[in-house]
Amino acid sequence: MSGIRYRIVSKYIGTVFLVMAAVFAVTAACAVVYGEKGALYFFLPASIASAAIGVFLIKRVPEKDVADAEAAAVAALSFLTASIIGAVPFVFLTGSPLIDAWFEAMSGVTTTGFSLLTVDTAPRSVVFYRALLQWIGGLGFIIITAAVFLVSGRPAVTLLKDAIEEKVFARITKNIRTVALTYFVFTLAGIILLLIFGIKVFDAVSLAMAGISTGGFAPVSDISVLYSPWQVFFPLIVIMFLGSTNFMAYYKELKEQKTLKDALRAVATNPQFLTLTFTMTIAGIVFAVIYDGPHEAVEGIFLAVSAHSTTGFTLSPVTAFPEPVLMLAIVLMFVGGSVGSTAGGIKISRAIDVFKGLKRFALSTIYPREMVSAGDEGKKDGLSAAIYVITLYTCAVIVSAVIFVMSGYGPLLSVFEVVSAASTVGLSGGIVSPELASPLKLILIFLMWGGRLEFIALMIWGAAIIARR
């Protein structure tokens, strides 16, 4: 394996600086609207400085193809760089310690939703900035990242090959605007839906951006203080569900089907879509049955969708949920949403691949192996890829959970917390707090970072470094 050319990698990291410059500029506009001069005086110069650095990095190296290991380095360093840049406003505008600011920013760009910030006393521009970080993070994982990793018109990193159907995106750059438009339309639809249910404009924008990115940063520490559960229940469930579905599939069906009705029918019969709908429904029913009373049942159903979509919104503290609910929520978070969505976890399609692999194995014990595995090489490759990802996730979760247990936390809550981090969910059983020891915060930061990249990019990048040495 050849060495990584970091000079070329830095060219693509320049794109991250340009994106963050845009984020700072939009937040500066928000500061103007709310009359927050201090925030304006920070975000405007920060935008100019980020743009200058981005242009310098992009122009200092001519266009060159990147190898897979270099693309993996770009993937890992893009989210790492965005989190470091994104942490600066939290330090200067909220007085957060460096480790807490980095934790908050990493939680934002990876669309996790863990928070150490006292959001009720933070400037409105900073609250908006958090939601915008998640919205950009979700969009970046689906589109911007894919655009950066093109090698001769094809995605260069294995993790992106799973997220993109090659027949739909033979040339990704030609279709990026279409997928971005879908993301924007879903966000706008979410804002309108929330406004219809009586949510204030600022809160509706923040919740829609955090919801469609399956991020989970709420504009207030407790949504139920400002709004009744019935106000946010339906619109947020719709937004969370849309965020966890395959954005690529919408484009594919709209392009291939003759009418909108046929396209919607094709999307609705997609195996990932059907499985996600079925499992969310069953989990919601189970949670509702476990709880007593209509109000608690609503909270249970909401938690089921929030955990499965890896969004992390909640109508009541996780500590109030019974242990059976927490255990099932761990499974839902671990599986996550659809490939091609903003959701985290191992993804529905990989769970389907493993189920089909087990089915073929069972059948091969009854029928001749040739009858079961004929023409099955492609499926075996898919199963192998699924097993790699699941193994990486499982190892990361087990090692991290053991460390948390050794630090004095209960086994169930430890597993819940680390799965929530690795699957970029953000639901917390109370462990995540400003008082959490810094080494444990660093572990969660690593899980959020690695989990957003499904640990594959980190593995490829690390293997390239080891091989070089």
C-alpha positions in Angstrom: 0.0 0.0 0.0 1.5 3.3 -1.0 1.9 6.3 1.3 -0.8 8.9 1.7 0.0 12.1 -0.1 -1.2 14.6 2.6 -0.6 17.6 0.4 -3.3 16.3 -2.0 -5.5 15.4 1.0 -5.2 19.0 2.3 -6.7 20.2 -1.0 -10.0 18.4 -0.2 -9.9 19.5 3.4 -10.1 23.0 1.9 -13.6 22.2 0.9 -14.5 21.7 4.6 -13.2 25.2 5.4 -15.4 26.7 2.6 -18.4 24.8 4.0 -17.7 26.1 7.5 -17.3 29.6 6.1 -20.8 29.3 4.7 -22.1 28.0 8.0 -20.5 31.0 9.9 -21.9 33.4 7.4 -25.5 32.1 7.7 -25.1 32.2 11.5 -23.9 35.8 11.3 -27.1 36.6 9.5 -29.1 35.0 12.3 -27.1 37.1 14.8 -28.2 40.2 12.9 -31.9 39.1 13.1 -31.7 38.7 16.8 -29.5 41.7 17.5 -26.6 39.7 18.9 -23.7 42.0 18.1 -21.2 39.9 20.0 -22.1 36.8 18.0 -22.0 38.8 14.7 -18.6 40.2 15.5 -17.4 36.6 15.9 -19.1 34.8 13.1 -18.4 37.3 10.3 -14.6 37.4 10.7 -14.6 33.6 11.3 -16.4 33.2 8.0 -13.9 35.3 6.1 -11.0 33.6 7.7 -12.3 30.1 6.9 -13.1 31.1 3.3 -9.5 32.4 2.9 -7.9 29.2 4.3 -10.2 27.1 2.2 -9.4 28.9 -1.1 -5.6 28.7 -0.2 -5.7 24.9 0.4 -7.8 24.2 -2.7 -5.6 26.3 -5.1 -2.2 25.2 -3.8 -2.5 21.7 -5.3 -3.6 21.0 -8.9 -6.5 18.5 -9.6 -5.4 14.9 -9.0 -7.0 11.6 -8.5 -6.8 10.2 -5.0 -6.2 6.6 -4.0 -8.7 4.7 -1.7 -6.5 5.2 1.3 -6.2 8.9 0.6 -9.9 9.2 0.2 -10.4 7.4 3.5 -8.0 10.0 5.1 -10.1 12.8 3.5 -13.3 11.2 4.9 -11.8 10.9 8.4 -10.1 14.3 8.4 -13.1 16.1 7.0 -15.3 15.4 9.9 -12.4 15.8 12.4 -11.5 19.2 10.9 -15.1 20.3 10.8 -15.5 19.4 14.5 -12.4 21.3 15.5 -13.4 24.5 13.5 -16.9 24.1 14.7 -15.8 24.0 18.4 -14.4 27.5 18.3 -17.7 29.4 18.6 -18.7 27.4 21.7 -15.5 28.4 23.4 -15.8 32.1 22.7 -19.5 32.6 22.8 -20.6 30.2 25.6 -17.4 29.9 27.7 -17.4 26.1 27.3 -14.1 24.3 28.2 -12.2 23.1 25.1 -13.1 19.5 25.6 -16.8 20.3 26.0 -16.7 22.6 23.0 -15.1 19.9 20.8 -17.6 17.3 22.2 -20.5 19.6 21.2 -19.1 20.3 17.7 -18.4 16.6 17.0 -21.9 15.8 18.2 -23.2 18.3 15.7 -21.2 17.5 12.5 -21.7 13.8 13.0 -25.5 14.4 13.6 -25.4 12.7 17.0 -27.2 15.1 19.3 -25.3 14.6 22.6 -25.1 18.0 24.3 -23.1 19.5 27.2 -24.4 23.0 26.5 -26.9 24.8 28.6 -29.0 25.6 25.6 -31.7 27.7 27.4 -29.2 30.4 28.3 -27.1 30.3 25.1 -27.5 33.0 22.4 -30.1 32.3 19.8 -27.5 32.4 17.1 -25.5 29.7 18.8 -28.7 27.5 19.2 -29.3 28.0 15.5 -25.6 27.3 14.7 -25.9 23.9 16.5 -28.9 22.9 14.3 -27.2 24.2 11.2 -24.1 22.1 12.0 -26.2 19.0 12.1 -28.1 19.9 8.9 -24.8 20.4 7.1 -23.3 17.3 8.6 -26.2 15.2 7.3 -26.0 16.7 3.9 -22.3 16.3 3.9 -22.4 12.6 4.6 -24.8 12.0 1.7 -23.6 14.4 -0.9 -20.6 16.6 -0.2 -18.4 13.7 1.0 -19.4 11.6 -2.0 -18.5 14.5 -4.3 -15.0 14.9 -2.8 -14.2 11.2 -3.2 -14.7 10.8 -6.9 -11.9 9.1 -8.8 -12.5 9.1 -12.5 -16.2 9.5 -12.0 -16.6 6.8 -9.3 -16.6 6.9 -5.5 -13.2 6.0 -4.1 -14.1 4.8 -0.6 -15.8 1.4 0.1 -18.1 3.0 2.7 -19.5 5.2 0.0 -20.0 2.4 -2.5 -22.6 0.9 0.0 -24.4 4.2 0.3 -24.8 4.8 -3.4 -26.5 2.7 -5.9 -24.1 2.7 -8.9 -26.9 2.4 -11.5 -28.5 5.5 -10.1 -25.3 7.5 -9.6 -23.0 6.4 -12.5 -21.7 9.9 -12.3 -22.4 11.4 -8.9 -21.5 15.0 -9.8 -24.3 15.1 -12.4 -26.9 14.2 -9.8 -25.7 15.9 -6.6 -28.0 18.9 -7.1 -31.0 16.6 -7.4 -30.3 14.8 -4.1 -29.5 18.2 -2.4 -32.8 19.5 -3.6 -34.6 16.5 -2.1 -32.9 17.1 1.2 -33.8 20.8 1.1 -37.4 20.1 0.1 -37.8 17.6 3.0 -36.4 20.2 5.3 -38.8 22.9 4.0 -41.7 20.5 4.3 -40.7 19.7 7.9 -40.6 23.4 8.7 -44.1 24.0 7.2 -45.5 20.9 9.0 -44.2 22.2 12.4 -45.6 25.7 11.8 -49.0 24.1 11.0 -48.9 22.5 14.4 -48.3 25.8 16.1 -44.5 25.6 16.6 -42.7 29.0 16.6 -40.7 29.9 13.5 -37.2 29.8 15.1 -38.1 26.5 16.9 -39.6 25.0 13.7 -36.5 25.8 11.6 -34.2 24.4 14.3 -36.2 21.2 14.8 -36.7 20.6 11.1 -32.9 20.9 10.4 -32.0 18.7 13.4 -34.8 16.2 12.5 -34.2 15.7 8.8 -30.5 15.2 9.5 -31.4 12.7 12.2 -29.3 14.9 14.5 -31.6 15.7 17.5 -30.3 19.0 18.7 -33.4 20.7 20.2 -33.7 24.5 20.5 -34.6 24.1 24.2 -33.5 21.7 26.9 -37.0 20.3 27.3 -39.4 20.5 24.3 -42.4 19.6 26.6 -42.0 22.8 28.5 -42.9 24.9 25.5 -45.1 22.5 23.6 -47.5 19.7 24.4 -46.5 16.2 23.3 -49.4 16.3 20.8 -48.0 19.3 19.1 -44.6 17.8 18.3 -45.5 14.1 18.2 -46.8 13.8 14.6 -44.6 16.4 12.8 -41.4 15.2 14.3 -42.2 11.5 13.7 -42.8 12.3 10.0 -39.5 14.3 9.8 -37.5 11.7 11.7 -38.9 8.9 9.4 -38.1 10.8 6.2 -34.5 11.5 7.5 -33.9 7.8 8.0 -35.1 6.7 4.5 -32.9 6.4 1.4 -32.6 9.7 -0.3 -31.0 8.0 -3.3 -34.2 5.9 -3.8 -36.4 8.9 -4.3 -34.3 10.2 -7.2 -34.0 6.7 -8.7 -37.8 6.1 -8.8 -38.7 9.6 -9.9 -36.3 9.1 -12.8 -37.3 5.6 -13.8 -41.1 5.7 -13.2 -43.5 7.3 -15.6 -45.8 9.0 -13.0 -45.4 10.4 -9.5 -47.9 7.8 -8.3 -45.8 5.0 -9.7 -42.6 6.5 -8.2 -44.2 6.7 -4.7 -45.4 3.2 -5.0 -42.0 2.0 -5.9 -40.4 3.8 -3.0 -43.0 2.4 -0.6 -42.3 -1.2 -1.7 -38.5 -0.8 -1.4 -37.2 -3.6 1.0 -35.4 -1.0 3.2 -38.5 1.2 3.3 -40.8 -1.7 4.1 -38.5 -3.1 6.8 -38.0 0.3 8.4 -41.7 1.0 8.5 -42.5 -2.5 9.9 -39.9 -2.5 12.6 -40.7 1.1 13.7 -44.4 0.2 13.9 -43.8 -3.0 15.9 -41.4 -1.3 18.3 -43.8 1.6 18.8 -46.6 -0.9 19.6 -44.4 -2.8 22.1 -43.3 0.4 23.8 -46.9 1.6 24.0 -48.0 -1.7 25.5 -45.2 -1.6 28.1 -46.3 1.9 29.3 -49.5 2.6 31.3 -51.7 5.4 30.1 -52.1 7.3 26.8 -49.5 10.0 27.7 -46.8 7.5 28.4 -47.7 5.4 25.4 -47.2 8.5 23.2 -43.7 9.0 24.7 -42.9 5.3 24.1 -43.9 5.4 20.4 -41.9 8.6 20.0 -38.9 7.0 21.6 -39.1 4.0 19.3 -39.1 6.2 16.1 -36.4 8.5 17.6 -34.1 5.5 18.5 -34.6 3.6 15.2 -34.1 6.7 13.0 -31.1 7.6 15.2 -32.4 11.1 15.7 -32.3 11.3 19.5 -35.3 13.5 20.2 -37.2 12.6 23.3 -40.3 13.9 25.1 -39.1 12.7 28.6 -35.8 11.8 30.2 -34.4 8.4 29.2 -33.9 7.6 32.8 -37.7 7.4 33.2 -38.0 4.5 30.8 -38.2 0.9 32.1 -35.3 -1.4 31.5 -37.1 -3.5 28.8 -37.6 -0.3 26.8 -33.9 0.6 27.1 -32.8 -2.8 26.0 -35.1 -2.7 22.9 -34.0 0.9 22.2 -30.3 -0.3 22.2 -31.2 -2.8 19.4 -33.1 -0.2 17.4 -30.2 2.3 17.7 -27.6 -0.3 16.8 -29.6 -1.2 13.6 -30.4 2.4 12.7 -32.0 3.6 9.4 -31.6 3.1 5.7 -28.4 3.1 3.7 -28.3 6.4 1.7 -30.0 8.3 4.6 -28.6 10.6 7.2 -29.2 7.9 9.9 -26.5 6.1 11.8 -26.2 2.5 12.9 -25.3 -0.6 10.9 -28.2 0.2 8.5 -31.4 -1.7 7.6 -29.9 -3.1 4.4 -27.0 -4.8 6.2 -29.4 -6.4 8.7 -31.4 -7.7 5.7 -28.2 -9.0 4.1 -27.3 -10.9 7.3 -30.8 -12.3 7.6 -30.7 -13.5 4.0 -27.3 -15.0 4.6 -28.5 -16.9 7.6 -31.5 -18.1 5.6 -29.3 -19.4 2.8 -27.1 -21.1 5.3 -30.1 -22.8 6.8 -31.4 -23.9 3.4 -28.0 -25.2 2.4 -28.3 -27.8 5.3 -31.5 -29.1 3.7 -31.0 -28.7 0.0 -27.9 -29.3 -2.2 -25.6 -26.3 -1.8 -25.6 -25.8 -5.6 -29.3 -25.1 -5.6 -29.1 -22.5 -2.8 -25.9 -20.7 -3.8 -26.2 -20.7 -7.6 -25.5 -17.2 -8.9 -25.0 -15.9 -5.4 -21.5 -14.4 -5.6 -22.9 -10.8 -5.5 -25.0 -11.6 -2.4 -22.0 -13.1 -0.7 -20.0 -10.0 -1.3 -22.8 -8.0 0.2 -23.0 -10.3 3.2 -19.2 -10.0 3.7 -19.4 -6.2 3.7 -22.2 -6.2 6.1 -20.4 -8.6 8.5 -17.3 -6.3 8.4 -19.3 -3.2 9.4 -21.2 -5.1 12.1 -18.0 -6.5 13.5 -16.4 -3.1 13.7 -19.4 -1.6 15.4 -19.6 -4.5 17.9 -16.0 -4.4 18.8 -16.1 -0.6 19.3 -19.2 -0.9 21.5 -17.9 -3.8 23.6 -14.5 -2.2 24.4 -16.1 1.2 25.1 -18.8 -0.2 27.3 -16.3 -2.2 29.4 -14.3 1.0 30.0 -17.5 2.8 31.2 -18.4 -0.1 33.5 -14.9 -0.1 34.9 -15.4 3.6 35.5 -18.3 2.9 37.8 -21.4 3.1 35.5 -24.0 0.4 35.3 -23.7 -2.2 32.5 -27.1 -1.4 30.9 -26.6 2.4 30.8 -23.0 2.0 29.7 -24.1 -0.1 26.7 -26.9 2.3 26.0 -24.6 5.3 26.0 -21.9 3.9 23.8 -24.3 2.5 21.3 -26.0 5.9 21.2 -22.7 7.5 20.4 -21.5 4.9 17.8 -24.8 5.0 16.0 -24.9 8.8 16.2 -28.2 8.9 18.1 -27.6 11.2 21.0 -30.1 9.7 23.5 -28.5 9.7 26.9 -29.2 7.7 30.0 -27.7 10.5 32.1 -24.0 9.6 31.7 -23.3 12.4 29.2 -22.9 15.6 31.3 -20.4 18.4 31.8 -19.2 16.4 34.9 -18.2 13.3 32.9 -14.5 12.6 33.1 -12.5 13.9 30.1 -11.1 10.5 29.1 -14.7 9.2 28.8 -15.7 12.3 26.8 -12.8 11.5 24.4 -14.1 7.9 24.0 -17.5 9.2 23.1 -16.0 11.7 20.7 -14.1 8.9 19.0 -17.3 6.7 18.8 -19.3 9.6 17.2 -16.5 10.3 14.7 -15.9 6.6 13.8 -19.6 5.7 13.9 -20.5 8.5 11.4 -17.9 6.9 9.0 -19.1 3.4 10.0 -15.5 2.9 11.2 -14.4 1.8 7.7 -12.7 5.0 6.7 -10.7 5.0 10.0 -9.7 1.4 9.5 -8.5 2.0 5.9 -6.7 5.2 6.9 -5.1 3.4 9.9 -4.1 0.4 7.8 -2.4 2.7 5.3 -0.4 4.5 8.1 0.7 1.1 9.6 1.6 -0.3 6.2 3.7 2.8 5.5 5.6 2.5 8.7 
